[in-house]
Amino acid sequence: MSTEVLERPELKDADTGPEMFHYVRKEKIAESAVMGTYVVALCGETFPVTKAAKPGSPVCPKCKEIYDSYRE
């Protein structure tokens, strides 16, 4: 299973912390960005791709935990 850090940040109030990015299936990223379809993150959240994560961006803790368990 191939995944990549993504896309739709969780919008947070300024005082609650930084936006979070999710892991989703790599092949679904371009489709969502072009067609506006929804993707499903490893943590189960669904959303359309609106932007890509930059190196060092915060990642959803649930997605990271699931992704790391696949790598073991």
mmCIF file as gemmi writes it, N, C-alpha and C atoms, coordinates in Angstrom:
data_model
loop_
_atom_site.group_PDB
_atom_site.id
_atom_site.type_symbol
_atom_site.label_atom_id
_atom_site.label_alt_id
_atom_site.label_comp_id
_atom_site.label_asym_id
_atom_site.label_entity_id
_atom_site.label_seq_id
_atom_site.pdbx_PDB_ins_code
_atom_site.Cartn_x
_atom_site.Cartn_y
_atom_site.Cartn_z
_atom_site.occupancy
_atom_site.B_iso_or_equiv
_atom_site.pdbx_formal_charge
_atom_site.auth_seq_id
_atom_site.auth_asym_id
_atom_site.pdbx_PDB_model_num
ATOM 1 N N . MET Axp A 1 ? 0.845 -1.161 0 1 0 ? 1 A 1
ATOM 2 C CA . MET Axp A 1 ? 0 0 0 1 0 ? 1 A 1
ATOM 3 C C . MET Axp A 1 ? 0.896 1.232 0 1 0 ? 1 A 1
ATOM 4 N N . SER Axp A 2 ? 0.66 2.13 -0.922 1 0 ? 2 A 1
ATOM 5 C CA . SER Axp A 2 ? 1.466 3.337 -1.024 1 0 ? 2 A 1
ATOM 6 C C . SER Axp A 2 ? 0.678 4.528 -0.507 1 0 ? 2 A 1
ATOM 7 N N . THR Axp A 3 ? 1.287 5.299 0.369 1 0 ? 3 A 1
ATOM 8 C CA . THR Axp A 3 ? 0.631 6.49 0.904 1 0 ? 3 A 1
ATOM 9 C C . THR Axp A 3 ? 1.572 7.677 0.817 1 0 ? 3 A 1
ATOM 10 N N . GLU Axp A 4 ? 1.014 8.84 0.941 1 0 ? 4 A 1
ATOM 11 C CA . GLU Axp A 4 ? 1.792 10.062 0.897 1 0 ? 4 A 1
ATOM 12 C C . GLU Axp A 4 ? 1.135 11.086 1.802 1 0 ? 4 A 1
ATOM 13 N N . VAL Axp A 5 ? 1.919 11.943 2.415 1 0 ? 5 A 1
ATOM 14 C CA . VAL Axp A 5 ? 1.36 12.985 3.27 1 0 ? 5 A 1
ATOM 15 C C . VAL Axp A 5 ? 0.625 13.983 2.395 1 0 ? 5 A 1
ATOM 16 N N . LEU Axp A 6 ? -0.422 14.543 2.904 1 0 ? 6 A 1
ATOM 17 C CA . LEU Axp A 6 ? -1.333 15.286 2.108 1 0 ? 6 A 1
ATOM 18 C C . LEU Axp A 6 ? -1.875 16.517 2.693 1 0 ? 6 A 1
ATOM 19 N N . GLU Axp A 7 ? -2.5 17.178 2.097 1 0 ? 7 A 1
ATOM 20 C CA . GLU Axp A 7 ? -3.544 17.8 1.361 1 0 ? 7 A 1
ATOM 21 C C . GLU Axp A 7 ? -4.328 18.748 2.211 1 0 ? 7 A 1
ATOM 22 N N . ARG Axp A 8 ? -5.42 18.232 2.74 1 0 ? 8 A 1
ATOM 23 C CA . ARG Axp A 8 ? -6.342 19.126 3.406 1 0 ? 8 A 1
ATOM 24 C C . ARG Axp A 8 ? -5.939 19.291 4.86 1 0 ? 8 A 1
ATOM 25 N N . PRO Axp A 9 ? -5.631 20.508 5.212 1 0 ? 9 A 1
ATOM 26 C CA . PRO Axp A 9 ? -5.299 20.72 6.62 1 0 ? 9 A 1
ATOM 27 C C . PRO Axp A 9 ? -6.564 20.725 7.467 1 0 ? 9 A 1
ATOM 28 N N . GLU Axp A 10 ? -6.43 20.307 8.702 1 0 ? 10 A 1
ATOM 29 C CA . GLU Axp A 10 ? -7.521 20.49 9.65 1 0 ? 10 A 1
ATOM 30 C C . GLU Axp A 10 ? -7.445 21.944 10.066 1 0 ? 10 A 1
ATOM 31 N N . LEU Axp A 11 ? -8.515 22.667 9.879 1 0 ? 11 A 1
ATOM 32 C CA . LEU Axp A 11 ? -8.501 24.078 10.235 1 0 ? 11 A 1
ATOM 33 C C . LEU Axp A 11 ? -8.65 24.212 11.736 1 0 ? 11 A 1
ATOM 34 N N . LYS Axp A 12 ? -7.755 24.943 12.308 1 0 ? 12 A 1
ATOM 35 C CA . LYS Axp A 12 ? -7.748 25.148 13.754 1 0 ? 12 A 1
ATOM 36 C C . LYS Axp A 12 ? -7.798 26.643 14.033 1 0 ? 12 A 1
ATOM 37 N N . ASP Axp A 13 ? -8.324 27.003 15.194 1 0 ? 13 A 1
ATOM 38 C CA . ASP Axp A 13 ? -8.238 28.39 15.637 1 0 ? 13 A 1
ATOM 39 C C . ASP Axp A 13 ? -6.775 28.7 15.917 1 0 ? 13 A 1
ATOM 40 N N . ALA Axp A 14 ? -6.413 29.96 15.814 1 0 ? 14 A 1
ATOM 41 C CA . ALA Axp A 14 ? -5.019 30.37 15.995 1 0 ? 14 A 1
ATOM 42 C C . ALA Axp A 14 ? -4.452 29.926 17.34 1 0 ? 14 A 1
ATOM 43 N N . ASP Axp A 15 ? -5.295 29.86 18.367 1 0 ? 15 A 1
ATOM 44 C CA . ASP Axp A 15 ? -4.789 29.514 19.686 1 0 ? 15 A 1
ATOM 45 C C . ASP Axp A 15 ? -4.776 28.015 19.973 1 0 ? 15 A 1
ATOM 46 N N . THR Axp A 16 ? -5.252 27.185 19.036 1 0 ? 16 A 1
ATOM 47 C CA . THR Axp A 16 ? -5.305 25.746 19.29 1 0 ? 16 A 1
ATOM 48 C C . THR Axp A 16 ? -4.152 24.985 18.649 1 0 ? 16 A 1
ATOM 49 N N . GLY Axp A 17 ? -3.314 25.658 17.877 1 0 ? 17 A 1
ATOM 50 C CA . GLY Axp A 17 ? -2.163 24.974 17.315 1 0 ? 17 A 1
ATOM 51 C C . GLY Axp A 17 ? -2.154 24.963 15.804 1 0 ? 17 A 1
ATOM 52 N N . PRO Axp A 18 ? -1.163 24.313 15.212 1 0 ? 18 A 1
ATOM 53 C CA . PRO Axp A 18 ? -0.98 24.319 13.765 1 0 ? 18 A 1
ATOM 54 C C . PRO Axp A 18 ? -1.96 23.4 13.051 1 0 ? 18 A 1
ATOM 55 N N . GLU Axp A 19 ? -2.109 23.634 11.739 1 0 ? 19 A 1
ATOM 56 C CA . GLU Axp A 19 ? -2.94 22.747 10.929 1 0 ? 19 A 1
ATOM 57 C C . GLU Axp A 19 ? -2.25 21.394 10.793 1 0 ? 19 A 1
ATOM 58 N N . MET Axp A 20 ? -3.042 20.346 10.603 1 0 ? 20 A 1
ATOM 59 C CA . MET Axp A 20 ? -2.51 18.99 10.513 1 0 ? 20 A 1
ATOM 60 C C . MET Axp A 20 ? -2.784 18.435 9.121 1 0 ? 20 A 1
ATOM 61 N N . PHE Axp A 21 ? -1.876 17.637 8.624 1 0 ? 21 A 1
ATOM 62 C CA . PHE Axp A 21 ? -2.036 16.981 7.341 1 0 ? 21 A 1
ATOM 63 C C . PHE Axp A 21 ? -2.202 15.484 7.566 1 0 ? 21 A 1
ATOM 64 N N . HIS Axp A 22 ? -2.828 14.809 6.601 1 0 ? 22 A 1
ATOM 65 C CA . HIS Axp A 22 ? -3.171 13.397 6.721 1 0 ? 22 A 1
ATOM 66 C C . HIS Axp A 22 ? -2.452 12.565 5.669 1 0 ? 22 A 1
ATOM 67 N N . TYR Axp A 23 ? -2.309 11.258 5.939 1 0 ? 23 A 1
ATOM 68 C CA . TYR Axp A 23 ? -1.802 10.302 4.96 1 0 ? 23 A 1
ATOM 69 C C . TYR Axp A 23 ? -2.986 9.741 4.177 1 0 ? 23 A 1
ATOM 70 N N . VAL Axp A 24 ? -2.828 9.698 2.844 1 0 ? 24 A 1
ATOM 71 C CA . VAL Axp A 24 ? -3.848 9.088 1.983 1 0 ? 24 A 1
ATOM 72 C C . VAL Axp A 24 ? -3.147 8.26 0.904 1 0 ? 24 A 1
ATOM 73 N N . ARG Axp A 25 ? -3.924 7.443 0.185 1 0 ? 25 A 1
ATOM 74 C CA . ARG Axp A 25 ? -3.353 6.64 -0.899 1 0 ? 25 A 1
ATOM 75 C C . ARG Axp A 25 ? -2.828 7.554 -1.998 1 0 ? 25 A 1
ATOM 76 N N . LYS Axp A 26 ? -1.603 7.302 -2.405 1 0 ? 26 A 1
ATOM 77 C CA . LYS Axp A 26 ? -0.903 8.145 -3.368 1 0 ? 26 A 1
ATOM 78 C C . LYS Axp A 26 ? -1.673 8.309 -4.68 1 0 ? 26 A 1
ATOM 79 N N . GLU Axp A 27 ? -2.253 7.217 -5.186 1 0 ? 27 A 1
ATOM 80 C CA . GLU Axp A 27 ? -2.941 7.276 -6.479 1 0 ? 27 A 1
ATOM 81 C C . GLU Axp A 27 ? -4.231 8.097 -6.438 1 0 ? 27 A 1
ATOM 82 N N . LYS Axp A 28 ? -4.73 8.391 -5.269 1 0 ? 28 A 1
ATOM 83 C CA . LYS Axp A 28 ? -5.974 9.159 -5.143 1 0 ? 28 A 1
ATOM 84 C C . LYS Axp A 28 ? -5.735 10.668 -5.079 1 0 ? 28 A 1
ATOM 85 N N . ILE Axp A 29 ? -4.497 11.087 -4.833 1 0 ? 29 A 1
ATOM 86 C CA . ILE Axp A 29 ? -4.198 12.506 -4.654 1 0 ? 29 A 1
ATOM 87 C C . ILE Axp A 29 ? -4.501 13.311 -5.913 1 0 ? 29 A 1
ATOM 88 N N . ALA Axp A 30 ? -3.922 12.911 -7.042 1 0 ? 30 A 1
ATOM 89 C CA . ALA Axp A 30 ? -4.113 13.662 -8.29 1 0 ? 30 A 1
ATOM 90 C C . ALA Axp A 30 ? -5.58 13.653 -8.712 1 0 ? 30 A 1
ATOM 91 N N . GLU Axp A 31 ? -6.224 12.495 -8.589 1 0 ? 31 A 1
ATOM 92 C CA . GLU Axp A 31 ? -7.64 12.401 -8.958 1 0 ? 31 A 1
ATOM 93 C C . GLU Axp A 31 ? -8.476 13.389 -8.153 1 0 ? 31 A 1
ATOM 94 N N . SER Axp A 32 ? -8.227 13.456 -6.865 1 0 ? 32 A 1
ATOM 95 C CA . SER Axp A 32 ? -8.979 14.364 -6.012 1 0 ? 32 A 1
ATOM 96 C C . SER Axp A 32 ? -8.686 15.823 -6.354 1 0 ? 32 A 1
ATOM 97 N N . ALA Axp A 33 ? -7.416 16.134 -6.606 1 0 ? 33 A 1
ATOM 98 C CA . ALA Axp A 33 ? -7.042 17.51 -6.921 1 0 ? 33 A 1
ATOM 99 C C . ALA Axp A 33 ? -7.677 17.982 -8.222 1 0 ? 33 A 1
ATOM 100 N N . VAL Axp A 34 ? -7.758 17.093 -9.216 1 0 ? 34 A 1
ATOM 101 C CA . VAL Axp A 34 ? -8.309 17.458 -10.521 1 0 ? 34 A 1
ATOM 102 C C . VAL Axp A 34 ? -9.829 17.383 -10.543 1 0 ? 34 A 1
ATOM 103 N N . MET Axp A 35 ? -10.374 16.285 -10.036 1 0 ? 35 A 1
ATOM 104 C CA . MET Axp A 35 ? -11.814 16.033 -10.138 1 0 ? 35 A 1
ATOM 105 C C . MET Axp A 35 ? -12.621 16.556 -8.945 1 0 ? 35 A 1
ATOM 106 N N . GLY Axp A 36 ? -11.943 16.842 -7.855 1 0 ? 36 A 1
ATOM 107 C CA . GLY Axp A 36 ? -12.649 17.312 -6.665 1 0 ? 36 A 1
ATOM 108 C C . GLY Axp A 36 ? -13.289 16.199 -5.86 1 0 ? 36 A 1
ATOM 109 N N . THR Axp A 37 ? -12.906 14.95 -6.156 1 0 ? 37 A 1
ATOM 110 C CA . THR Axp A 37 ? -13.452 13.819 -5.405 1 0 ? 37 A 1
ATOM 111 C C . THR Axp A 37 ? -12.841 13.789 -4.007 1 0 ? 37 A 1
ATOM 112 N N . TYR Axp A 38 ? -13.494 13.09 -3.114 1 0 ? 38 A 1
ATOM 113 C CA . TYR Axp A 38 ? -12.999 12.982 -1.745 1 0 ? 38 A 1
ATOM 114 C C . TYR Axp A 38 ? -12.026 11.829 -1.621 1 0 ? 38 A 1
ATOM 115 N N . VAL Axp A 39 ? -11.036 11.991 -0.758 1 0 ? 39 A 1
ATOM 116 C CA . VAL Axp A 39 ? -10.097 10.928 -0.416 1 0 ? 39 A 1
ATOM 117 C C . VAL Axp A 39 ? -10.372 10.52 1.024 1 0 ? 39 A 1
ATOM 118 N N . VAL Axp A 40 ? -9.91 9.315 1.379 1 0 ? 40 A 1
ATOM 119 C CA . VAL Axp A 40 ? -10.065 8.828 2.746 1 0 ? 40 A 1
ATOM 120 C C . VAL Axp A 40 ? -8.673 8.683 3.345 1 0 ? 40 A 1
ATOM 121 N N . ALA Axp A 41 ? -8.422 9.392 4.433 1 0 ? 41 A 1
ATOM 122 C CA . ALA Axp A 41 ? -7.129 9.321 5.124 1 0 ? 41 A 1
ATOM 123 C C . ALA Axp A 41 ? -7.04 8.013 5.895 1 0 ? 41 A 1
ATOM 124 N N . LEU Axp A 42 ? -5.834 7.636 6.284 1 0 ? 42 A 1
ATOM 125 C CA . LEU Axp A 42 ? -5.651 6.419 7.066 1 0 ? 42 A 1
ATOM 126 C C . LEU Axp A 42 ? -6.461 6.442 8.354 1 0 ? 42 A 1
ATOM 127 N N . CYS Axp A 43 ? -6.652 7.631 8.92 1 0 ? 43 A 1
ATOM 128 C CA . CYS Axp A 43 ? -7.405 7.742 10.169 1 0 ? 43 A 1
ATOM 129 C C . CYS Axp A 43 ? -8.912 7.684 9.944 1 0 ? 43 A 1
ATOM 130 N N . GLY Axp A 44 ? -9.351 7.662 8.68 1 0 ? 44 A 1
ATOM 131 C CA . GLY Axp A 44 ? -10.774 7.558 8.375 1 0 ? 44 A 1
ATOM 132 C C . GLY Axp A 44 ? -11.43 8.864 7.974 1 0 ? 44 A 1
ATOM 133 N N . GLU Axp A 45 ? -10.748 9.981 8.112 1 0 ? 45 A 1
ATOM 134 C CA . GLU Axp A 45 ? -11.339 11.265 7.73 1 0 ? 45 A 1
ATOM 135 C C . GLU Axp A 45 ? -11.431 11.36 6.21 1 0 ? 45 A 1
ATOM 136 N N . THR Axp A 46 ? -12.524 11.925 5.705 1 0 ? 46 A 1
ATOM 137 C CA . THR Axp A 46 ? -12.696 12.108 4.268 1 0 ? 46 A 1
ATOM 138 C C . THR Axp A 46 ? -12.716 13.594 3.955 1 0 ? 46 A 1
ATOM 139 N N . PHE Axp A 47 ? -12.094 13.953 2.807 1 0 ? 47 A 1
ATOM 140 C CA . PHE Axp A 47 ? -11.996 15.351 2.393 1 0 ? 47 A 1
ATOM 141 C C . PHE Axp A 47 ? -11.475 15.434 0.971 1 0 ? 47 A 1
ATOM 142 N N . PRO Axp A 48 ? -11.715 16.558 0.275 1 0 ? 48 A 1
ATOM 143 C CA . PRO Axp A 48 ? -11.095 16.755 -1.04 1 0 ? 48 A 1
ATOM 144 C C . PRO Axp A 48 ? -9.684 17.306 -0.849 1 0 ? 48 A 1
ATOM 145 N N . VAL Axp A 49 ? -8.792 16.988 -1.776 1 0 ? 49 A 1
ATOM 146 C CA . VAL Axp A 49 ? -7.418 17.488 -1.718 1 0 ? 49 A 1
ATOM 147 C C . VAL Axp A 49 ? -7.44 18.963 -2.091 1 0 ? 49 A 1
ATOM 148 N N . THR Axp A 50 ? -6.893 19.799 -1.222 1 0 ? 50 A 1
ATOM 149 C CA . THR Axp A 50 ? -6.846 21.23 -1.51 1 0 ? 50 A 1
ATOM 150 C C . THR Axp A 50 ? -5.431 21.783 -1.529 1 0 ? 50 A 1
ATOM 151 N N . LYS Axp A 51 ? -4.503 21.124 -0.846 1 0 ? 51 A 1
ATOM 152 C CA . LYS Axp A 51 ? -3.11 21.554 -0.89 1 0 ? 51 A 1
ATOM 153 C C . LYS Axp A 51 ? -2.197 20.437 -0.425 1 0 ? 51 A 1
ATOM 154 N N . ALA Axp A 52 ? -0.921 20.555 -0.796 1 0 ? 52 A 1
ATOM 155 C CA . ALA Axp A 52 ? 0.07 19.539 -0.438 1 0 ? 52 A 1
ATOM 156 C C . ALA Axp A 52 ? 0.86 19.986 0.786 1 0 ? 52 A 1
ATOM 157 N N . ALA Axp A 53 ? 1.269 19.036 1.568 1 0 ? 53 A 1
ATOM 158 C CA . ALA Axp A 53 ? 2.084 19.326 2.746 1 0 ? 53 A 1
ATOM 159 C C . ALA Axp A 53 ? 3.509 19.635 2.326 1 0 ? 53 A 1
ATOM 160 N N . LYS Axp A 54 ? 4.13 20.524 3.049 1 0 ? 54 A 1
ATOM 161 C CA . LYS Axp A 54 ? 5.542 20.835 2.834 1 0 ? 54 A 1
ATOM 162 C C . LYS Axp A 54 ? 6.356 20.035 3.838 1 0 ? 54 A 1
ATOM 163 N N . PRO Axp A 55 ? 7.624 19.777 3.532 1 0 ? 55 A 1
ATOM 164 C CA . PRO Axp A 55 ? 8.466 19.051 4.498 1 0 ? 55 A 1
ATOM 165 C C . PRO Axp A 55 ? 8.429 19.737 5.862 1 0 ? 55 A 1
ATOM 166 N N . GLY Axp A 56 ? 8.244 18.931 6.889 1 0 ? 56 A 1
ATOM 167 C CA . GLY Axp A 56 ? 8.191 19.457 8.24 1 0 ? 56 A 1
ATOM 168 C C . GLY Axp A 56 ? 6.805 19.855 8.708 1 0 ? 56 A 1
ATOM 169 N N . SER Axp A 57 ? 5.803 19.72 7.835 1 0 ? 57 A 1
ATOM 170 C CA . SER Axp A 57 ? 4.431 20.049 8.236 1 0 ? 57 A 1
ATOM 171 C C . SER Axp A 57 ? 3.942 19.056 9.27 1 0 ? 57 A 1
ATOM 172 N N . PRO Axp A 58 ? 3.11 19.5 10.212 1 0 ? 58 A 1
ATOM 173 C CA . PRO Axp A 58 ? 2.595 18.569 11.222 1 0 ? 58 A 1
ATOM 174 C C . PRO Axp A 58 ? 1.645 17.551 10.595 1 0 ? 58 A 1
ATOM 175 N N . VAL Axp A 59 ? 1.743 16.306 11.063 1 0 ? 59 A 1
ATOM 176 C CA . VAL Axp A 59 ? 0.936 15.206 10.527 1 0 ? 59 A 1
ATOM 177 C C . VAL Axp A 59 ? -0.045 14.74 11.593 1 0 ? 59 A 1
ATOM 178 N N . CYS Axp A 60 ? -1.224 14.341 11.165 1 0 ? 60 A 1
ATOM 179 C CA . CYS Axp A 60 ? -2.245 13.794 12.057 1 0 ? 60 A 1
ATOM 180 C C . CYS Axp A 60 ? -1.635 12.63 12.852 1 0 ? 60 A 1
ATOM 181 N N . PRO Axp A 61 ? -1.706 12.669 14.184 1 0 ? 61 A 1
ATOM 182 C CA . PRO Axp A 61 ? -1.11 11.596 14.991 1 0 ? 61 A 1
ATOM 183 C C . PRO Axp A 61 ? -1.698 10.217 14.707 1 0 ? 61 A 1
ATOM 184 N N . LYS Axp A 62 ? -3.003 10.136 14.441 1 0 ? 62 A 1
ATOM 185 C CA . LYS Axp A 62 ? -3.617 8.831 14.14 1 0 ? 62 A 1
ATOM 186 C C . LYS Axp A 62 ? -3.085 8.286 12.821 1 0 ? 62 A 1
ATOM 187 N N . CYS Axp A 63 ? -3.001 9.148 11.792 1 0 ? 63 A 1
ATOM 188 C CA . CYS Axp A 63 ? -2.473 8.71 10.498 1 0 ? 63 A 1
ATOM 189 C C . CYS Axp A 63 ? -1.028 8.231 10.643 1 0 ? 63 A 1
ATOM 190 N N . LYS Axp A 64 ? -0.219 8.988 11.374 1 0 ? 64 A 1
ATOM 191 C CA . LYS Axp A 64 ? 1.19 8.626 11.55 1 0 ? 64 A 1
ATOM 192 C C . LYS Axp A 64 ? 1.331 7.289 12.258 1 0 ? 64 A 1
ATOM 193 N N . GLU Axp A 65 ? 0.539 7.063 13.277 1 0 ? 65 A 1
ATOM 194 C CA . GLU Axp A 65 ? 0.593 5.809 14.023 1 0 ? 65 A 1
ATOM 195 C C . GLU Axp A 65 ? 0.24 4.63 13.098 1 0 ? 65 A 1
ATOM 196 N N . ILE Axp A 66 ? -0.802 4.773 12.297 1 0 ? 66 A 1
ATOM 197 C CA . ILE Axp A 66 ? -1.227 3.714 11.373 1 0 ? 66 A 1
ATOM 198 C C . ILE Axp A 66 ? -0.146 3.484 10.315 1 0 ? 66 A 1
ATOM 199 N N . TYR Axp A 67 ? 0.366 4.562 9.742 1 0 ? 67 A 1
ATOM 200 C CA . TYR Axp A 67 ? 1.398 4.45 8.717 1 0 ? 67 A 1
ATOM 201 C C . TYR Axp A 67 ? 2.64 3.752 9.253 1 0 ? 67 A 1
ATOM 202 N N . ASP Axp A 68 ? 3.076 4.147 10.453 1 0 ? 68 A 1
ATOM 203 C CA . ASP Axp A 68 ? 4.259 3.526 11.056 1 0 ? 68 A 1
ATOM 204 C C . ASP Axp A 68 ? 4.034 2.032 11.338 1 0 ? 68 A 1
ATOM 205 N N . SER Axp A 69 ? 2.811 1.643 11.678 1 0 ? 69 A 1
ATOM 206 C CA . SER Axp A 69 ? 2.532 0.23 11.932 1 0 ? 69 A 1
ATOM 207 C C . SER Axp A 69 ? 2.621 -0.587 10.636 1 0 ? 69 A 1
ATOM 208 N N . TYR Axp A 70 ? 2.316 0.008 9.482 1 0 ? 70 A 1
ATOM 209 C CA . TYR Axp A 70 ? 2.452 -0.691 8.194 1 0 ? 70 A 1
ATOM 210 C C . TYR Axp A 70 ? 3.916 -0.899 7.83 1 0 ? 70 A 1
ATOM 211 N N . ARG Axp A 71 ? 4.766 0.035 8.218 1 0 ? 71 A 1
ATOM 212 C CA . ARG Axp A 71 ? 6.178 -0.015 7.851 1 0 ? 71 A 1
ATOM 213 C C . ARG Axp A 71 ? 6.927 -1.083 8.644 1 0 ? 71 A 1
ATOM 214 N N . GLU Axp A 72 ? 6.404 -1.511 9.778 1 0 ? 72 A 1
ATOM 215 C CA . GLU Axp A 72 ? 7.087 -2.502 10.613 1 0 ? 72 A 1
ATOM 216 C C . GLU Axp A 72 ? 6.919 -3.863 10.097 1 0 ? 72 A 1
